[in-house]
């Protein structure tokens, strides 16, 4: 299992532009068959100006990934 911390990391692993809000719903399946969870980069959290939004994002980033069946994974080939 791989964890991509931020959109840049996700893009380097998938070869595609990744929207974190959509990608964090379920793990991506990489070209090698491994799973990849996408979440915000930790440096993003202190830069959120609204305290309630910052708290919400911190809570989301601390959640453990839920087990998903293989059917719910989305495939992303490595763009190399």
KAQUIGI-V196031 format. One record per residue. N is the residue number from 0. RES is the residue in three letters. SS is DSSP state (A for helix, B for strand, O for the rest). PHI is phi in whole degrees, -180 to 180 (NA if undefined). OMEGA is omega as a letter, one per 40 degrees, with the letter a starting at -180 (none if undefined). Layout:
BEGIN
{{N,RES,SS,PHI,OMEGA} {N,RES,SS,PHI,OMEGA}}
END
This chain:
BEGIN
{{0,UNK,O,NA,i} {1,UNK,B,-114,i} {2,UNK,B,-120,i} {3,UNK,B,-97,a} {4,UNK,B,-93,i} {5,UNK,O,106,a} {6,UNK,A,-66,i} {7,UNK,A,-64,i} {8,UNK,A,-64,i} {9,UNK,A,-63,i} {10,UNK,A,-64,i} {11,UNK,A,-69,i} {12,UNK,A,-82,a} {13,UNK,A,-104,a} {14,UNK,O,78,a} {15,UNK,O,-130,i} {16,UNK,O,-70,a} {17,UNK,O,-118,i} {18,UNK,O,-93,a} {19,UNK,A,-59,a} {20,UNK,A,-60,i} {21,UNK,A,-82,a} {22,UNK,A,-71,a} {23,UNK,O,-80,i} {24,UNK,O,-70,a} {25,UNK,O,-156,a} {26,UNK,O,-68,i} {27,UNK,B,-86,i} {28,UNK,B,-102,i} {29,UNK,B,-80,a} {30,UNK,O,-58,a} {31,UNK,O,-84,i} {32,UNK,O,92,i} {33,UNK,O,-75,i} {34,UNK,B,-93,i} {35,UNK,B,-140,i} {36,UNK,B,-89,i} {37,UNK,B,-115,i} {38,UNK,B,-145,i} {39,UNK,O,-70,i} {40,UNK,O,-75,a} {41,UNK,A,-56,a} {42,UNK,A,-70,i} {43,UNK,A,-72,a} {44,UNK,A,-59,a} {45,UNK,O,-69,a} {46,UNK,O,-89,i} {47,UNK,O,-76,a} {48,UNK,O,-69,a} {49,UNK,O,-85,a} {50,UNK,A,-60,a} {51,UNK,A,-67,i} {52,UNK,A,-68,i} {53,UNK,A,-61,i} {54,UNK,A,-63,i} {55,UNK,A,-61,i} {56,UNK,A,-66,i} {57,UNK,A,-62,i} {58,UNK,A,-61,i} {59,UNK,A,-60,a} {60,UNK,A,-72,i} {61,UNK,A,-90,a} {62,UNK,O,-65,i} {63,UNK,O,-78,i} {64,UNK,O,-61,i} {65,UNK,O,-85,i} {66,UNK,O,-69,i} {67,UNK,O,-122,i} {68,UNK,O,-72,i} {69,UNK,A,-58,a} {70,UNK,A,-67,a} {71,UNK,A,-90,i} {72,UNK,O,-79,i} {73,UNK,B,-108,a} {74,UNK,B,-89,i} {75,UNK,B,-131,i} {76,UNK,O,-73,i} {77,UNK,O,-71,a} {78,UNK,O,-92,a} {79,UNK,O,-108,none}}
END
